[in-house]
Structure formats: structure tokens, C-alpha cells
Amino acid sequence: MTPLRGTQPQRDTHKCTWAPCMAGERLPMAGEPPLTPAILPQHAQAMAASLSRPCFISLHVPYRQRWAQDLAASFRFHPVAVRETPRVRQLALRRGAAVFLLNQRLAPSRAPSHDFLYDVDPQPALGTASNVCFEVEDVPGLCERLRGRGCSVPVPPTEVSDDGGSVTYGVVRSVVGNISHTLLDRSRYRGPFLPGFQPMQGAPHEAGDGVEITNFDHITYVCPRGGARAALDWYQRCFGFQRFLLSPQERLAEGYVLGGQGVGMLLLALQSAQGSSGPSCKLVLAESLSEDSPNQVDTFLAQHGGAGIQHVGLCTPDIVSTTRALQQAGVRFFMPPATYYSQLGKEEEIREAGQDSRTLAELGILLDTTVPGENKGPCTDSRESPSQNYLMQIFTHPIFSEETFFLELIDRRGAPGFGEGNIRALWKAVQVYMDQRQ
């Protein structure tokens, strides 16, 4: 009883209508704050679009998988709105400013479904995170410019409305695997979520459950060999993302290369423009460089059927309390090797950051400091140790039956990067987990 996208007339039970939009004049890009020295403004002058914060991330859940219940019960995300047709169900869950849109078929089918509103049906049909929605202005103009650059626009600019107002959206395919991007203008909408969705009644209050999640911090893509640099170029040219260095040791021409100790991986990072409406979006592109046996990046590509979103980082201002609460709710996290906490200088590093090494070891939380004086990124807090920048991270087990998508908690205390020591520790923890599963 909700609006369907396309040329079919909409059911009027909820007074929800749609209409195609005509391309308008190009809007001037809003003035952005100065870039930090760690950000490299490449291709910015030639970009087709300027994106800011993510609105939601879409997950496509296989038929009869119950991950919607897990996200609500275990991860403490709250259902806020739902949409159902005879063939699909879409459920929006929110924690802080982080919103997941869970899309699920109500019957098995191999054919693509056109019933999903504000999204497209990724293929093949498996558990996957496949759409990052961005709030923008002038959806018709952006889609027109992106199409002019050769981008696929499977859903042209479309208007959807109900009693709360109207939104305009279009969907653009990324060059990375099954990923797409919904471009959404909801400046004329005052409803609780989006037109076509019905609000959920009796949503629990967030206070008091021990979980503090504020927003999306970053999204990590896994790319095939040679795919990371192609993706880097596409997001710079088409979406105005800007390269930033993950570490002071990273070389611009080479990227951030992790080698040795069973690790062979290239990482490249980008960041959207910092807007006034909230934190920017960070993308991390990962590519395997291993010449030995298949590693976790290769396993993702095999089980996912190609490139895609490997994990999403969730910001928290209190990773210790949040991890404890989620563990008690049944969430399983990767445990780093015991040697991580006993390696030379690590206990002192943790102590100087104002944290307790035994607590972090008990929970499996990683900590990494950065060079003093590095510029802060979004979602940072230096309350506990103003003189030292550091971050803490922990990673869940894979969410779906395939060894693909997982979540991360990240607590930034002035550190904008991701920490080489943490990346290596995560790599080893995941590799041990995969070896045990085989």
C-alpha cells in the first residue's frame, strides 16, 4: 500500500505520489571550509557532483534471513519506518544519525525486483551492503552531469510525495562492483523518514542501554587487482571526493601499502566535502597485493561475487561501554592476537592515552596513536588526552552467511587516520578466523 517507482500509477491509500523531474540549472557549489593539509584536492575543479554526508546505507538481506531482528535486538538499532509491497519489505533502522535501510524480498526469486523504493536490486541476490545514499541539492542537474560523464543512472530523477511533503531522488551506479548511490533531496520533506514509509510505533528510547553510536565514520570497499585506483579516479572526477593520506608514511604515488608478516594490501582513502549539515563521508579502498595463497580480500571477492562494501565504521564516543553492551546483547567481535597487547611499547602507549590495557585486552579493542599535531578529522574527541591523538577500534564477525560484510566501532580521540598497527592486527584476527572456518 505504498508508492511504486516507475511509470505505474500509485495507490492513493496514503496519498503518496511520484512524478519525473526535469533537469534544472547547475547550482553553485556551497562554500566549503578550508581543506586540511592531509587532504589532496585532486580533480576537484572537474567534478560533476559535490556530496556531503550519507543519508542511509542500504543492505539487501536474502529471503528468510533474520538480520533485521539482529540489527535491532543485538546492535540496538531502532526501527523507525517500514514499507511493504506484496513482493518486498523495506525497514529503516536508526541509531544516532546512522541509518540502515534493510531491503528484503518476501518470496524467493532469481529475477531482479523493481519494487525497492530509493534503491535498485543488486545482483546476484545475496547478503550485501550495496547502496550509500547522499543528500544533495539539484538531483536532476547532478544526474544529467553524471550521465554526461558516462555514468549509468538506472533510476532517473523521480519525485515521491505524501502528506509530509516531497523528495526527489535518482540512483547512479558506481564503478565498484554492485555498489550504487541514491542522490536524495529531501529539503521539502518534514516526515519522520521518507515518503512511502509508515512510521513505526513505540520505538524504544536510546538512553540507558549503554550503546552510544553517533554516525557513520567510514565505508570500506574491496576492489579487484587494479580496481582501487580506478575507483579513486571515479570518485574524484564524478563525486568531488578528495584523496587523503592514511599515514605520514604513505606515498602519494604508491598509496598505503601494507606488506610483510603475511599481509599484502593496498589502501587508498578519500573524503567528501565537509558540509555544514554534518560529518563528511570517508571511503577506504582496499586491494589485495598478495602473491601467495588467497587472503581475506580475495575471499571477499569470491564469496561476494565481485567487488563491494566490506565493512562500515560506526562512530562512538565511548567504545568501552558500547562494546560491553553489544557483547552482552550477543554481538561477536574479532579478538586480536594476544601478542598485540604485549608487543614492545604497546602497554605504555595505551597508558599514555589514558586507557587501561587490561580492559582493552579483555574486550578486544585496538588502540593506535598518531603523530602529535596531525589535523583532526570528523568524529574526533580529545577529551581524555589533549596532548595525544589516538583512536580505538573493534570489528564484528561477518554479518551474513557469506564471509563478507561486517561492522566496526571506532572511537576517535583526535586521530583522523586508521592506524597501521590496528590494520595489521585486524588482518591477523580475520585471517585466523577464516582459517578456523575452513
HUWO-V104017 format. One record per backbone hydrogen bond with DSSP energy under -0.5 kcal/mol. NH is the residue of the N-H (numbers start at 1). CO is the residue of the C=O. E is the energy in kcal/mol with one decimal. If there is no record, write none. Layout:
nh: (NH:NH)
co: (CO:CO)
e: (E:E)
This chain:
nh: (15:16:17:17:19:21:33:39:40:41:42:46:47:48:49:51:52:55:56:57:58:59:60:61:61:65:69:70:71:72:73:74:75:77:78:80:81:82:83:85:89:90:91:92:93:94:95:97:98:99:100:101:102:102:103:103:104:105:106:107:119:122:126:128:130:130:131:132:133:133:134:135:136:142:143:144:145:146:147:148:149:149:150:151:155:156:158:159:160:161:162:163:165:166:167:168:169:170:171:172:173:174:177:178:179:180:181:183:183:184:184:185:186:189:190:197:198:200:209:212:213:214:217:218:219:220:221:221:222:223:223:227:228:230:231:232:233:234:235:236:237:238:239:239:240:241:242:243:244:245:250:251:255:256:257:258:258:259:263:265:266:267:268:269:270:271:272:273:275:275:278:282:283:284:285:286:286:287:288:289:290:299:300:301:302:303:304:305:306:308:309:310:310:311:312:313:314:315:315:316:322:323:324:325:326:327:328:329:330:331:334:336:340:341:342:343:346:347:349:350:351:352:353:354:355:357:360:361:362:363:364:365:366:368:370:374:381:388:390:391:392:393:394:396:397:399:400:404:406:408:409:410:411:412:412:413:413:415:416:418:423:424:425:426:427:428:429:430:431:432:433:434:435:436:437:438)
co: (12:11:15:161:159:157:274:36:243:39:40:43:44:237:238:239:135:133:133:99:131:101:128:59:103:62:66:66:67:68:69:70:70:71:94:92:92:198:90:88:104:83:102:81:100:78:98:214:95:97:93:57:91:100:59:101:89:61:87:87:116:120:124:60:58:128:58:180:56:131:182:53:184:138:139:140:141:142:143:144:145:146:147:146:171:154:169:19:167:17:165:14:162:188:160:185:158:183:155:181:152:179:175:307:176:130:172:170:181:134:182:168:184:186:164:194:82:80:206:210:211:315:313:313:282:311:219:284:308:221:286:224:224:226:227:228:229:230:231:232:233:234:234:235:236:235:271:40:269:38:247:255:251:267:255:256:265:257:260:258:287:256:285:244:283:242:281:51:273:278:275:217:270:219:268:221:284:266:223:264:264:295:296:297:298:299:300:301:301:222:129:220:308:220:406:218:408:215:313:410:318:319:320:321:322:323:324:325:327:326:395:334:337:338:338:339:343:343:345:346:347:348:349:351:350:355:356:357:358:359:360:360:393:391:389:371:412:385:413:368:411:366:409:407:332:405:405:402:310:312:394:314:392:379:410:390:411:390:414:246:419:420:421:422:423:424:425:426:427:428:429:430:431:432:433:434)
e: (-1.2:-0.6:-0.5:-1.4:-1.6:-1.5:-0.7:-2.1:-4.0:-0.7:-2.1:-1.5:-1.0:-1.1:-1.1:-1.1:-0.6:-3.4:-0.7:-2.0:-2.8:-2.6:-3.1:-0.6:-2.8:-2.1:-0.6:-1.4:-2.8:-1.5:-3.4:-2.3:-1.6:-2.4:-2.7:-3.0:-1.2:-2.2:-2.5:-2.6:-3.0:-3.1:-2.4:-2.8:-2.8:-2.5:-2.5:-3.4:-2.3:-0.6:-2.5:-2.2:-3.1:-0.6:-3.3:-0.6:-2.5:-0.6:-3.2:-0.5:-0.7:-0.7:-1.2:-1.9:-1.6:-0.6:-1.1:-1.8:-3.0:-0.6:-2.7:-1.3:-2.6:-2.3:-2.7:-2.2:-2.1:-2.7:-2.5:-1.8:-0.8:-0.7:-1.7:-2.3:-1.3:-0.5:-2.7:-2.8:-2.4:-3.2:-2.4:-0.5:-1.9:-1.3:-2.6:-2.0:-2.5:-1.6:-2.2:-2.8:-2.5:-2.2:-0.8:-1.1:-2.1:-2.5:-3.1:-3.1:-0.5:-2.8:-0.6:-3.0:-0.6:-1.7:-2.7:-1.8:-3.2:-2.0:-1.2:-0.5:-0.5:-2.2:-3.3:-0.8:-2.1:-2.8:-0.5:-3.0:-2.8:-0.5:-3.1:-2.7:-0.5:-0.8:-2.3:-2.5:-2.2:-2.0:-2.5:-1.7:-2.7:-2.9:-0.5:-0.9:-0.8:-2.2:-2.5:-0.9:-1.9:-1.5:-1.8:-0.9:-3.1:-2.4:-0.9:-0.5:-3.0:-0.6:-1.9:-2.2:-3.2:-2.4:-2.0:-0.5:-2.7:-1.9:-2.6:-0.9:-0.8:-0.6:-0.8:-0.7:-2.3:-2.4:-3.6:-2.6:-0.6:-2.2:-0.6:-2.8:-0.9:-2.5:-2.2:-2.1:-2.1:-2.9:-2.9:-0.7:-1.6:-1.5:-0.9:-2.8:-0.6:-1.2:-1.2:-3.1:-3.3:-3.0:-0.5:-2.0:-2.1:-2.4:-2.2:-2.4:-2.4:-2.7:-2.3:-1.1:-1.5:-2.5:-3.2:-0.5:-2.1:-0.9:-0.7:-1.1:-2.1:-0.6:-2.2:-2.5:-2.3:-2.8:-1.1:-1.8:-2.2:-0.6:-2.1:-2.5:-2.3:-1.9:-2.0:-2.1:-3.2:-2.3:-2.5:-1.7:-1.1:-1.9:-1.8:-2.1:-2.0:-2.1:-1.7:-2.8:-2.5:-3.4:-0.5:-2.0:-1.9:-2.1:-2.8:-2.4:-2.9:-0.6:-0.6:-2.7:-0.5:-0.9:-0.6:-0.6:-2.2:-2.4:-2.2:-2.8:-2.4:-2.3:-2.3:-2.8:-2.3:-2.5:-2.0:-2.6:-2.5:-2.1:-1.4:-1.2)
